[in-house]
Amino acid sequence: MERIVGISEAKSRLAELIGEAKHGGITFILRKRNQPMAVLIGVDEFERMRASLGRADKSGRTQLSPELLCRQQTLMARARSLRERMGAPEDRLAEIFADLPPEGDNFWSEIQELH
């Protein structure tokens, strides 16, 4: 269930609203001058939302699944190998941009049509 509460009312009833959010499962939309400013939800709902977005560690950073972590490590190893062989990419930007098709060229749209 969702309820709208003004910020001044929320200040005076904060402990009560927290209890209703935690134990009653109510979501409070806090408004100031008819503009939504924040949302007050119970920690269980917050954890459910966070879990649906991906696991997070204590610092709040999302942890990758083992499969994605392995893929990330493989890509990072390949990137390091390329950097060792070819140098830093920023050192070669002028060379890379010089090889791009000029503005107005249909190269990229033709490539997309082939796939």
Chimera marker file (.cmm) of the C-alpha trace (Angstrom):
<marker_set name="trace">
<marker id="1" x="0.000" y="0.000" z="0.000" r="1" g="1" b="0" radius="0.5"/>
<marker id="2" x="1.194" y="3.528" z="-0.763" r="1" g="1" b="0" radius="0.5"/>
<marker id="3" x="0.423" y="6.764" z="1.074" r="1" g="1" b="0" radius="0.5"/>
<marker id="4" x="1.377" y="10.377" z="0.431" r="1" g="1" b="0" radius="0.5"/>
<marker id="5" x="2.596" y="12.390" z="3.404" r="1" g="1" b="0" radius="0.5"/>
<marker id="6" x="3.824" y="15.963" z="3.632" r="1" g="1" b="0" radius="0.5"/>
<marker id="7" x="7.350" y="16.423" z="4.909" r="1" g="1" b="0" radius="0.5"/>
<marker id="8" x="6.274" y="18.487" z="7.917" r="1" g="1" b="0" radius="0.5"/>
<marker id="9" x="3.792" y="15.761" z="8.937" r="1" g="1" b="0" radius="0.5"/>
<marker id="10" x="6.461" y="13.109" z="8.371" r="1" g="1" b="0" radius="0.5"/>
<marker id="11" x="8.836" y="14.998" z="10.693" r="1" g="1" b="0" radius="0.5"/>
<marker id="12" x="6.322" y="15.035" z="13.505" r="1" g="1" b="0" radius="0.5"/>
<marker id="13" x="5.303" y="11.382" z="13.005" r="1" g="1" b="0" radius="0.5"/>
<marker id="14" x="8.612" y="9.869" z="11.852" r="1" g="1" b="0" radius="0.5"/>
<marker id="15" x="8.806" y="7.042" z="14.412" r="1" g="1" b="0" radius="0.5"/>
<marker id="16" x="5.200" y="6.060" z="13.673" r="1" g="1" b="0" radius="0.5"/>
<marker id="17" x="5.751" y="6.131" z="9.888" r="1" g="1" b="0" radius="0.5"/>
<marker id="18" x="8.900" y="4.035" z="10.212" r="1" g="1" b="0" radius="0.5"/>
<marker id="19" x="6.934" y="1.447" z="12.196" r="1" g="1" b="0" radius="0.5"/>
<marker id="20" x="4.180" y="1.373" z="9.582" r="1" g="1" b="0" radius="0.5"/>
<marker id="21" x="6.732" y="1.037" z="6.787" r="1" g="1" b="0" radius="0.5"/>
<marker id="22" x="8.639" y="-1.740" z="8.554" r="1" g="1" b="0" radius="0.5"/>
<marker id="23" x="5.779" y="-3.744" z="10.025" r="1" g="1" b="0" radius="0.5"/>
<marker id="24" x="2.820" y="-2.726" z="7.874" r="1" g="1" b="0" radius="0.5"/>
<marker id="25" x="4.553" y="-2.774" z="4.508" r="1" g="1" b="0" radius="0.5"/>
<marker id="26" x="3.349" y="0.732" z="3.696" r="1" g="1" b="0" radius="0.5"/>
<marker id="27" x="5.319" y="2.881" z="1.287" r="1" g="1" b="0" radius="0.5"/>
<marker id="28" x="5.247" y="6.592" z="2.072" r="1" g="1" b="0" radius="0.5"/>
<marker id="29" x="5.849" y="9.166" z="-0.628" r="1" g="1" b="0" radius="0.5"/>
<marker id="30" x="7.129" y="12.289" z="1.092" r="1" g="1" b="0" radius="0.5"/>
<marker id="31" x="6.070" y="15.519" z="-0.582" r="1" g="1" b="0" radius="0.5"/>
<marker id="32" x="6.997" y="19.143" z="-0.214" r="1" g="1" b="0" radius="0.5"/>
<marker id="33" x="4.817" y="21.766" z="-1.906" r="1" g="1" b="0" radius="0.5"/>
<marker id="34" x="2.986" y="19.000" z="-3.799" r="1" g="1" b="0" radius="0.5"/>
<marker id="35" x="6.268" y="17.707" z="-5.262" r="1" g="1" b="0" radius="0.5"/>
<marker id="36" x="7.451" y="14.160" z="-4.450" r="1" g="1" b="0" radius="0.5"/>
<marker id="37" x="10.797" y="14.471" z="-2.659" r="1" g="1" b="0" radius="0.5"/>
<marker id="38" x="11.595" y="11.048" z="-1.190" r="1" g="1" b="0" radius="0.5"/>
<marker id="39" x="10.199" y="7.619" z="-0.415" r="1" g="1" b="0" radius="0.5"/>
<marker id="40" x="10.116" y="5.902" z="2.959" r="1" g="1" b="0" radius="0.5"/>
<marker id="41" x="10.005" y="2.108" z="2.793" r="1" g="1" b="0" radius="0.5"/>
<marker id="42" x="10.695" y="-0.683" z="5.234" r="1" g="1" b="0" radius="0.5"/>
<marker id="43" x="14.080" y="-2.344" z="5.180" r="1" g="1" b="0" radius="0.5"/>
<marker id="44" x="12.541" y="-5.652" z="4.042" r="1" g="1" b="0" radius="0.5"/>
<marker id="45" x="11.120" y="-3.960" z="0.956" r="1" g="1" b="0" radius="0.5"/>
<marker id="46" x="14.437" y="-2.224" z="0.349" r="1" g="1" b="0" radius="0.5"/>
<marker id="47" x="16.307" y="-5.547" z="0.530" r="1" g="1" b="0" radius="0.5"/>
<marker id="48" x="13.782" y="-7.126" z="-1.851" r="1" g="1" b="0" radius="0.5"/>
<marker id="49" x="14.279" y="-4.273" z="-4.322" r="1" g="1" b="0" radius="0.5"/>
<marker id="50" x="18.045" y="-4.449" z="-4.037" r="1" g="1" b="0" radius="0.5"/>
<marker id="51" x="17.999" y="-8.222" z="-4.535" r="1" g="1" b="0" radius="0.5"/>
<marker id="52" x="15.897" y="-7.845" z="-7.668" r="1" g="1" b="0" radius="0.5"/>
<marker id="53" x="18.527" y="-5.458" z="-9.088" r="1" g="1" b="0" radius="0.5"/>
<marker id="54" x="21.447" y="-7.715" z="-8.185" r="1" g="1" b="0" radius="0.5"/>
<marker id="55" x="23.267" y="-8.758" z="-5.061" r="1" g="1" b="0" radius="0.5"/>
<marker id="56" x="25.084" y="-5.994" z="-3.210" r="1" g="1" b="0" radius="0.5"/>
<marker id="57" x="27.862" y="-6.106" z="-0.683" r="1" g="1" b="0" radius="0.5"/>
<marker id="58" x="27.986" y="-4.076" z="2.539" r="1" g="1" b="0" radius="0.5"/>
<marker id="59" x="29.360" y="-1.037" z="0.720" r="1" g="1" b="0" radius="0.5"/>
<marker id="60" x="26.262" y="-1.003" z="-1.508" r="1" g="1" b="0" radius="0.5"/>
<marker id="61" x="28.143" y="-2.010" z="-4.649" r="1" g="1" b="0" radius="0.5"/>
<marker id="62" x="26.468" y="-4.657" z="-6.772" r="1" g="1" b="0" radius="0.5"/>
<marker id="63" x="28.272" y="-7.983" z="-6.849" r="1" g="1" b="0" radius="0.5"/>
<marker id="64" x="28.489" y="-9.781" z="-10.157" r="1" g="1" b="0" radius="0.5"/>
<marker id="65" x="27.290" y="-13.340" z="-10.555" r="1" g="1" b="0" radius="0.5"/>
<marker id="66" x="30.118" y="-15.898" z="-10.813" r="1" g="1" b="0" radius="0.5"/>
<marker id="67" x="29.539" y="-16.191" z="-14.577" r="1" g="1" b="0" radius="0.5"/>
<marker id="68" x="29.690" y="-12.420" z="-15.120" r="1" g="1" b="0" radius="0.5"/>
<marker id="69" x="32.687" y="-12.105" z="-12.808" r="1" g="1" b="0" radius="0.5"/>
<marker id="70" x="34.537" y="-14.720" z="-14.882" r="1" g="1" b="0" radius="0.5"/>
<marker id="71" x="33.619" y="-12.899" z="-18.105" r="1" g="1" b="0" radius="0.5"/>
<marker id="72" x="34.779" y="-9.595" z="-16.608" r="1" g="1" b="0" radius="0.5"/>
<marker id="73" x="38.109" y="-11.089" z="-15.546" r="1" g="1" b="0" radius="0.5"/>
<marker id="74" x="38.605" y="-12.600" z="-19.029" r="1" g="1" b="0" radius="0.5"/>
<marker id="75" x="37.879" y="-9.261" z="-20.698" r="1" g="1" b="0" radius="0.5"/>
<marker id="76" x="40.189" y="-7.407" z="-18.323" r="1" g="1" b="0" radius="0.5"/>
<marker id="77" x="43.000" y="-9.892" z="-19.054" r="1" g="1" b="0" radius="0.5"/>
<marker id="78" x="42.461" y="-9.399" z="-22.788" r="1" g="1" b="0" radius="0.5"/>
<marker id="79" x="42.458" y="-5.622" z="-22.347" r="1" g="1" b="0" radius="0.5"/>
<marker id="80" x="45.746" y="-5.762" z="-20.410" r="1" g="1" b="0" radius="0.5"/>
<marker id="81" x="47.263" y="-7.958" z="-23.122" r="1" g="1" b="0" radius="0.5"/>
<marker id="82" x="46.159" y="-5.539" z="-25.851" r="1" g="1" b="0" radius="0.5"/>
<marker id="83" x="47.512" y="-2.588" z="-23.899" r="1" g="1" b="0" radius="0.5"/>
<marker id="84" x="50.884" y="-4.308" z="-23.537" r="1" g="1" b="0" radius="0.5"/>
<marker id="85" x="51.037" y="-5.087" z="-27.263" r="1" g="1" b="0" radius="0.5"/>
<marker id="86" x="49.579" y="-1.878" z="-28.670" r="1" g="1" b="0" radius="0.5"/>
<marker id="87" x="50.114" y="0.736" z="-25.972" r="1" g="1" b="0" radius="0.5"/>
<marker id="88" x="47.560" y="2.923" z="-24.225" r="1" g="1" b="0" radius="0.5"/>
<marker id="89" x="44.445" y="3.508" z="-26.351" r="1" g="1" b="0" radius="0.5"/>
<marker id="90" x="44.419" y="7.244" z="-25.677" r="1" g="1" b="0" radius="0.5"/>
<marker id="91" x="47.849" y="7.452" z="-27.331" r="1" g="1" b="0" radius="0.5"/>
<marker id="92" x="46.344" y="6.126" z="-30.550" r="1" g="1" b="0" radius="0.5"/>
<marker id="93" x="43.062" y="8.077" z="-30.675" r="1" g="1" b="0" radius="0.5"/>
<marker id="94" x="44.163" y="10.430" z="-33.454" r="1" g="1" b="0" radius="0.5"/>
<marker id="95" x="45.160" y="7.434" z="-35.565" r="1" g="1" b="0" radius="0.5"/>
<marker id="96" x="41.868" y="5.652" z="-34.854" r="1" g="1" b="0" radius="0.5"/>
<marker id="97" x="39.743" y="8.718" z="-35.627" r="1" g="1" b="0" radius="0.5"/>
<marker id="98" x="41.665" y="9.357" z="-38.839" r="1" g="1" b="0" radius="0.5"/>
<marker id="99" x="40.521" y="5.943" z="-40.106" r="1" g="1" b="0" radius="0.5"/>
<marker id="100" x="36.830" y="6.543" z="-39.381" r="1" g="1" b="0" radius="0.5"/>
<marker id="101" x="34.562" y="7.337" z="-42.308" r="1" g="1" b="0" radius="0.5"/>
<marker id="102" x="33.912" y="11.051" z="-42.814" r="1" g="1" b="0" radius="0.5"/>
<marker id="103" x="30.707" y="12.624" z="-41.515" r="1" g="1" b="0" radius="0.5"/>
<marker id="104" x="27.758" y="11.880" z="-43.783" r="1" g="1" b="0" radius="0.5"/>
<marker id="105" x="29.251" y="8.580" z="-44.980" r="1" g="1" b="0" radius="0.5"/>
<marker id="106" x="26.743" y="5.705" z="-44.950" r="1" g="1" b="0" radius="0.5"/>
<marker id="107" x="29.331" y="3.168" z="-43.786" r="1" g="1" b="0" radius="0.5"/>
<marker id="108" x="27.704" y="2.420" z="-40.383" r="1" g="1" b="0" radius="0.5"/>
<marker id="109" x="24.158" y="2.154" z="-41.745" r="1" g="1" b="0" radius="0.5"/>
<marker id="110" x="25.369" y="-0.206" z="-44.489" r="1" g="1" b="0" radius="0.5"/>
<marker id="111" x="27.117" y="-2.379" z="-41.898" r="1" g="1" b="0" radius="0.5"/>
<marker id="112" x="23.914" y="-2.560" z="-39.830" r="1" g="1" b="0" radius="0.5"/>
<marker id="113" x="21.909" y="-3.606" z="-42.881" r="1" g="1" b="0" radius="0.5"/>
<marker id="114" x="24.225" y="-6.571" z="-43.422" r="1" g="1" b="0" radius="0.5"/>
<marker id="115" x="23.379" y="-8.027" z="-39.988" r="1" g="1" b="0" radius="0.5"/>
<link id1="1" id2="2" r="1" g="1" b="0" radius="0.2"/>
<link id1="2" id2="3" r="1" g="1" b="0" radius="0.2"/>
<link id1="3" id2="4" r="1" g="1" b="0" radius="0.2"/>
<link id1="4" id2="5" r="1" g="1" b="0" radius="0.2"/>
<link id1="5" id2="6" r="1" g="1" b="0" radius="0.2"/>
<link id1="6" id2="7" r="1" g="1" b="0" radius="0.2"/>
<link id1="7" id2="8" r="1" g="1" b="0" radius="0.2"/>
<link id1="8" id2="9" r="1" g="1" b="0" radius="0.2"/>
<link id1="9" id2="10" r="1" g="1" b="0" radius="0.2"/>
<link id1="10" id2="11" r="1" g="1" b="0" radius="0.2"/>
<link id1="11" id2="12" r="1" g="1" b="0" radius="0.2"/>
<link id1="12" id2="13" r="1" g="1" b="0" radius="0.2"/>
<link id1="13" id2="14" r="1" g="1" b="0" radius="0.2"/>
<link id1="14" id2="15" r="1" g="1" b="0" radius="0.2"/>
<link id1="15" id2="16" r="1" g="1" b="0" radius="0.2"/>
<link id1="16" id2="17" r="1" g="1" b="0" radius="0.2"/>
<link id1="17" id2="18" r="1" g="1" b="0" radius="0.2"/>
<link id1="18" id2="19" r="1" g="1" b="0" radius="0.2"/>
<link id1="19" id2="20" r="1" g="1" b="0" radius="0.2"/>
<link id1="20" id2="21" r="1" g="1" b="0" radius="0.2"/>
<link id1="21" id2="22" r="1" g="1" b="0" radius="0.2"/>
<link id1="22" id2="23" r="1" g="1" b="0" radius="0.2"/>
<link id1="23" id2="24" r="1" g="1" b="0" radius="0.2"/>
<link id1="24" id2="25" r="1" g="1" b="0" radius="0.2"/>
<link id1="25" id2="26" r="1" g="1" b="0" radius="0.2"/>
<link id1="26" id2="27" r="1" g="1" b="0" radius="0.2"/>
<link id1="27" id2="28" r="1" g="1" b="0" radius="0.2"/>
<link id1="28" id2="29" r="1" g="1" b="0" radius="0.2"/>
<link id1="29" id2="30" r="1" g="1" b="0" radius="0.2"/>
<link id1="30" id2="31" r="1" g="1" b="0" radius="0.2"/>
<link id1="31" id2="32" r="1" g="1" b="0" radius="0.2"/>
<link id1="32" id2="33" r="1" g="1" b="0" radius="0.2"/>
<link id1="33" id2="34" r="1" g="1" b="0" radius="0.2"/>
<link id1="34" id2="35" r="1" g="1" b="0" radius="0.2"/>
<link id1="35" id2="36" r="1" g="1" b="0" radius="0.2"/>
<link id1="36" id2="37" r="1" g="1" b="0" radius="0.2"/>
<link id1="37" id2="38" r="1" g="1" b="0" radius="0.2"/>
<link id1="38" id2="39" r="1" g="1" b="0" radius="0.2"/>
<link id1="39" id2="40" r="1" g="1" b="0" radius="0.2"/>
<link id1="40" id2="41" r="1" g="1" b="0" radius="0.2"/>
<link id1="41" id2="42" r="1" g="1" b="0" radius="0.2"/>
<link id1="42" id2="43" r="1" g="1" b="0" radius="0.2"/>
<link id1="43" id2="44" r="1" g="1" b="0" radius="0.2"/>
<link id1="44" id2="45" r="1" g="1" b="0" radius="0.2"/>
<link id1="45" id2="46" r="1" g="1" b="0" radius="0.2"/>
<link id1="46" id2="47" r="1" g="1" b="0" radius="0.2"/>
<link id1="47" id2="48" r="1" g="1" b="0" radius="0.2"/>
<link id1="48" id2="49" r="1" g="1" b="0" radius="0.2"/>
<link id1="49" id2="50" r="1" g="1" b="0" radius="0.2"/>
<link id1="50" id2="51" r="1" g="1" b="0" radius="0.2"/>
<link id1="51" id2="52" r="1" g="1" b="0" radius="0.2"/>
<link id1="52" id2="53" r="1" g="1" b="0" radius="0.2"/>
<link id1="53" id2="54" r="1" g="1" b="0" radius="0.2"/>
<link id1="54" id2="55" r="1" g="1" b="0" radius="0.2"/>
<link id1="55" id2="56" r="1" g="1" b="0" radius="0.2"/>
<link id1="56" id2="57" r="1" g="1" b="0" radius="0.2"/>
<link id1="57" id2="58" r="1" g="1" b="0" radius="0.2"/>
<link id1="58" id2="59" r="1" g="1" b="0" radius="0.2"/>
<link id1="59" id2="60" r="1" g="1" b="0" radius="0.2"/>
<link id1="60" id2="61" r="1" g="1" b="0" radius="0.2"/>
<link id1="61" id2="62" r="1" g="1" b="0" radius="0.2"/>
<link id1="62" id2="63" r="1" g="1" b="0" radius="0.2"/>
<link id1="63" id2="64" r="1" g="1" b="0" radius="0.2"/>
<link id1="64" id2="65" r="1" g="1" b="0" radius="0.2"/>
<link id1="65" id2="66" r="1" g="1" b="0" radius="0.2"/>
<link id1="66" id2="67" r="1" g="1" b="0" radius="0.2"/>
<link id1="67" id2="68" r="1" g="1" b="0" radius="0.2"/>
<link id1="68" id2="69" r="1" g="1" b="0" radius="0.2"/>
<link id1="69" id2="70" r="1" g="1" b="0" radius="0.2"/>
<link id1="70" id2="71" r="1" g="1" b="0" radius="0.2"/>
<link id1="71" id2="72" r="1" g="1" b="0" radius="0.2"/>
<link id1="72" id2="73" r="1" g="1" b="0" radius="0.2"/>
<link id1="73" id2="74" r="1" g="1" b="0" radius="0.2"/>
<link id1="74" id2="75" r="1" g="1" b="0" radius="0.2"/>
<link id1="75" id2="76" r="1" g="1" b="0" radius="0.2"/>
<link id1="76" id2="77" r="1" g="1" b="0" radius="0.2"/>
<link id1="77" id2="78" r="1" g="1" b="0" radius="0.2"/>
<link id1="78" id2="79" r="1" g="1" b="0" radius="0.2"/>
<link id1="79" id2="80" r="1" g="1" b="0" radius="0.2"/>
<link id1="80" id2="81" r="1" g="1" b="0" radius="0.2"/>
<link id1="81" id2="82" r="1" g="1" b="0" radius="0.2"/>
<link id1="82" id2="83" r="1" g="1" b="0" radius="0.2"/>
<link id1="83" id2="84" r="1" g="1" b="0" radius="0.2"/>
<link id1="84" id2="85" r="1" g="1" b="0" radius="0.2"/>
<link id1="85" id2="86" r="1" g="1" b="0" radius="0.2"/>
<link id1="86" id2="87" r="1" g="1" b="0" radius="0.2"/>
<link id1="87" id2="88" r="1" g="1" b="0" radius="0.2"/>
<link id1="88" id2="89" r="1" g="1" b="0" radius="0.2"/>
<link id1="89" id2="90" r="1" g="1" b="0" radius="0.2"/>
<link id1="90" id2="91" r="1" g="1" b="0" radius="0.2"/>
<link id1="91" id2="92" r="1" g="1" b="0" radius="0.2"/>
<link id1="92" id2="93" r="1" g="1" b="0" radius="0.2"/>
<link id1="93" id2="94" r="1" g="1" b="0" radius="0.2"/>
<link id1="94" id2="95" r="1" g="1" b="0" radius="0.2"/>
<link id1="95" id2="96" r="1" g="1" b="0" radius="0.2"/>
<link id1="96" id2="97" r="1" g="1" b="0" radius="0.2"/>
<link id1="97" id2="98" r="1" g="1" b="0" radius="0.2"/>
<link id1="98" id2="99" r="1" g="1" b="0" radius="0.2"/>
<link id1="99" id2="100" r="1" g="1" b="0" radius="0.2"/>
<link id1="100" id2="101" r="1" g="1" b="0" radius="0.2"/>
<link id1="101" id2="102" r="1" g="1" b="0" radius="0.2"/>
<link id1="102" id2="103" r="1" g="1" b="0" radius="0.2"/>
<link id1="103" id2="104" r="1" g="1" b="0" radius="0.2"/>
<link id1="104" id2="105" r="1" g="1" b="0" radius="0.2"/>
<link id1="105" id2="106" r="1" g="1" b="0" radius="0.2"/>
<link id1="106" id2="107" r="1" g="1" b="0" radius="0.2"/>
<link id1="107" id2="108" r="1" g="1" b="0" radius="0.2"/>
<link id1="108" id2="109" r="1" g="1" b="0" radius="0.2"/>
<link id1="109" id2="110" r="1" g="1" b="0" radius="0.2"/>
<link id1="110" id2="111" r="1" g="1" b="0" radius="0.2"/>
<link id1="111" id2="112" r="1" g="1" b="0" radius="0.2"/>
<link id1="112" id2="113" r="1" g="1" b="0" radius="0.2"/>
<link id1="113" id2="114" r="1" g="1" b="0" radius="0.2"/>
<link id1="114" id2="115" r="1" g="1" b="0" radius="0.2"/>
</marker_set>
